[in-house]
Amino acid sequence: MSFTDIFQSGFRLREKVCILAPGPNGKGCYGEIPSDFQVIAVSKAVLIPEVRAELWMMNHVGQDWYDEADSKFEGVRVFMYEAAMKAEEKSLPFEARLAGKRDCYYFEPPDEALETGVCLPVDGFIRIGATVSACALQFAYNFGASEILLCGVDMSGDGYFDDTSNAHPNHGETWSAVERMNPLIKWMTEERGLKIFTLSRTKLDVPAIGRMKDEG
């Protein structure tokens, strides 16, 4: 199997990471991502031309933009197990597409997803239930990050950075996942001592830095 279990790999992140999501609020903030932060792009954010991500996280594959991202990205892939298996089954042979790109990992979430209003333990786990950005937060926590920046993690609406929209719009003004992600953030910051900030507008309870703070 071309993908391997990230929790059995010995993989480590740097202490400072930026989770880059494809929300339109991130536009204008990409230049504020500090150069010493390791960028984890989630979903379509891997196609943002202004930022060169080192890692790409996906929970699902098969979107209309996926093949373009798949062919262009040359960094570390961390996919949910089902997404990893589907990526390997794509029509163009997986090994041919990823020749020389051997850093491909999967995570298999536990049966219990993140819940509204509470934070289930995430030590040694990556739980689903609150978007791929929440998975990226858990990934960062489990693999060594102590300072996390968010950019484009709007948690609002259905638009993307490139003025396209989700093919199945259903999120609304504030995503329901906010109520499951905020307890996770609170636990990470208050119980585990992580520093979590945002560079762009978000519905999450996260303090702003940079231009966002100045405009605040």
C-alpha positions in Angstrom: 0.0 0.0 0.0 1.4 3.4 -1.0 -0.1 5.3 2.0 1.1 4.4 5.5 -0.3 5.0 8.9 0.8 8.4 10.1 0.6 7.3 13.8 3.0 4.4 13.1 5.5 6.5 11.1 7.6 8.6 13.5 6.5 11.7 11.6 6.9 15.0 13.3 5.9 18.6 12.5 7.7 21.8 13.3 6.6 23.7 16.4 5.0 26.4 14.4 2.4 25.6 11.7 -0.2 27.4 9.7 -3.4 25.7 8.8 -4.4 27.1 5.4 -8.0 26.6 4.3 -9.7 27.7 1.1 -12.2 30.2 2.6 -12.4 33.6 0.8 -11.6 35.5 4.0 -8.0 34.3 3.6 -7.4 36.4 0.5 -5.2 39.3 1.3 -3.7 37.5 4.3 -1.4 35.0 2.6 1.5 37.3 2.7 1.2 37.6 6.5 2.1 33.9 7.0 5.5 34.0 8.7 8.2 32.2 6.7 9.2 30.0 9.7 5.7 28.4 9.8 5.1 25.0 8.2 2.0 25.3 6.0 -0.6 22.6 6.1 -3.1 23.1 3.3 -6.5 21.5 3.7 -8.8 20.7 0.8 -8.8 23.1 -2.1 -6.3 25.5 -0.3 -3.5 23.4 -1.8 -4.2 25.2 -5.1 -3.8 28.8 -3.7 -1.0 30.1 -5.9 0.5 32.6 -3.4 1.4 29.9 -0.9 3.6 26.8 -1.2 2.2 24.3 1.3 4.5 21.5 2.6 1.6 19.3 3.6 -1.9 18.6 2.2 -4.8 17.1 4.2 -7.9 15.6 2.7 -10.9 13.8 4.1 -12.6 13.1 0.8 -11.4 12.9 -2.9 -13.3 13.1 -6.1 -14.1 16.9 -6.2 -14.0 18.6 -9.6 -10.7 20.3 -8.7 -9.0 17.2 -7.1 -7.2 15.9 -10.2 -5.5 19.3 -10.8 -4.4 19.4 -7.2 -3.3 15.8 -7.2 -1.1 16.3 -10.3 0.5 19.5 -9.0 1.2 18.9 -5.3 4.6 17.5 -4.5 4.7 17.6 -0.7 3.5 15.4 2.2 0.0 14.0 1.9 -2.1 13.1 5.0 -5.4 11.7 3.9 -8.2 10.1 5.9 -8.1 6.4 5.3 -11.1 6.2 2.9 -9.7 9.1 0.9 -6.3 7.5 0.7 -7.8 4.3 -0.6 -9.8 6.1 -3.3 -6.7 8.1 -4.3 -4.9 4.9 -5.0 -7.8 3.6 -7.1 -7.9 6.6 -9.5 -7.8 5.8 -13.2 -4.2 6.9 -13.7 -1.9 4.5 -11.9 -1.1 5.9 -8.4 2.6 5.1 -8.6 2.9 6.9 -11.9 1.3 10.0 -10.5 3.4 10.0 -7.4 6.7 9.0 -8.8 9.3 10.3 -6.4 6.6 11.5 -4.0 6.8 8.9 -1.2 5.6 10.9 1.8 1.9 9.7 1.7 0.2 8.9 5.0 -3.3 8.1 6.2 -5.1 8.4 9.5 -8.1 6.3 10.5 -10.5 8.2 12.7 -12.1 6.4 15.7 -15.8 5.6 15.7 -16.7 8.5 18.0 -16.7 11.9 16.2 -16.3 15.3 17.8 -19.4 16.3 19.7 -21.2 19.6 20.2 -20.2 21.5 23.3 -17.6 19.0 24.6 -14.1 17.9 23.7 -13.5 14.2 23.5 -9.9 13.1 24.0 -7.7 13.5 20.9 -4.4 12.2 22.2 -3.3 9.7 19.6 -6.5 10.2 17.5 -7.8 12.4 14.7 -11.5 12.6 15.1 -13.9 13.7 12.3 -17.1 15.7 12.8 -16.0 19.3 12.5 -14.4 19.7 9.0 -10.9 18.9 7.7 -9.6 22.0 9.4 -10.4 20.4 12.8 -8.6 17.3 11.6 -5.6 19.5 10.8 -5.7 21.0 14.3 -5.6 17.5 15.8 -2.9 16.5 13.5 -0.8 19.5 14.5 -1.4 18.8 18.2 -0.5 15.2 18.0 2.6 15.6 15.9 4.5 18.4 17.7 3.1 21.8 17.0 2.8 24.3 19.9 1.9 27.4 17.9 -0.8 27.3 15.2 -2.0 30.0 12.9 -5.3 29.7 11.0 -5.8 31.4 7.6 -8.9 31.0 5.4 -10.7 28.9 8.1 -13.8 31.0 7.7 -16.4 28.5 9.0 -19.0 30.5 7.1 -20.7 30.3 3.7 -19.8 28.1 0.7 -17.3 30.2 -1.2 -13.7 29.5 -2.0 -10.7 31.8 -2.4 -10.9 31.6 -6.2 -14.5 32.9 -6.3 -16.0 29.4 -7.0 -18.4 27.8 -4.6 -19.0 24.4 -3.1 -20.9 22.2 -5.5 -23.3 21.2 -2.7 -23.9 24.5 -0.8 -25.4 23.8 2.6 -23.3 25.4 5.3 -25.1 28.7 6.0 -23.8 31.9 7.6 -22.2 30.0 10.5 -21.2 26.3 10.0 -22.7 23.9 12.6 -19.2 22.5 13.0 -18.2 25.6 14.9 -19.9 24.3 18.0 -17.8 21.1 17.8 -14.5 22.9 16.9 -14.6 25.6 19.6 -14.4 23.1 22.5 -11.5 21.4 20.8 -9.7 24.8 20.5 -10.5 25.7 24.1 -9.1 22.3 25.3 -5.9 22.7 23.3 -5.2 26.2 24.5 -6.3 26.0 28.1 -5.5 22.4 29.0 -2.5 21.7 26.7 -1.0 25.1 26.4 -1.0 25.5 22.6 -1.1 29.0 21.1 -3.8 29.3 18.4 -4.4 32.5 16.5 -6.1 33.5 13.2 -4.9 35.7 10.4 -8.3 36.1 8.8 -11.9 36.5 9.8 -13.5 33.4 11.3 -16.5 32.3 13.2 -14.3 30.4 15.6 -13.4 31.7 19.1 -9.8 32.4 18.2 -7.8 35.7 18.8 -6.6 37.6 15.7 -3.1 38.7 14.9 -1.6 40.8 12.2 -3.8 43.1 10.2 -6.9 41.5 11.5 -6.0 42.5 15.1 -5.1 46.1 13.9 -8.5 46.4 12.2 -10.2 44.7 15.2 
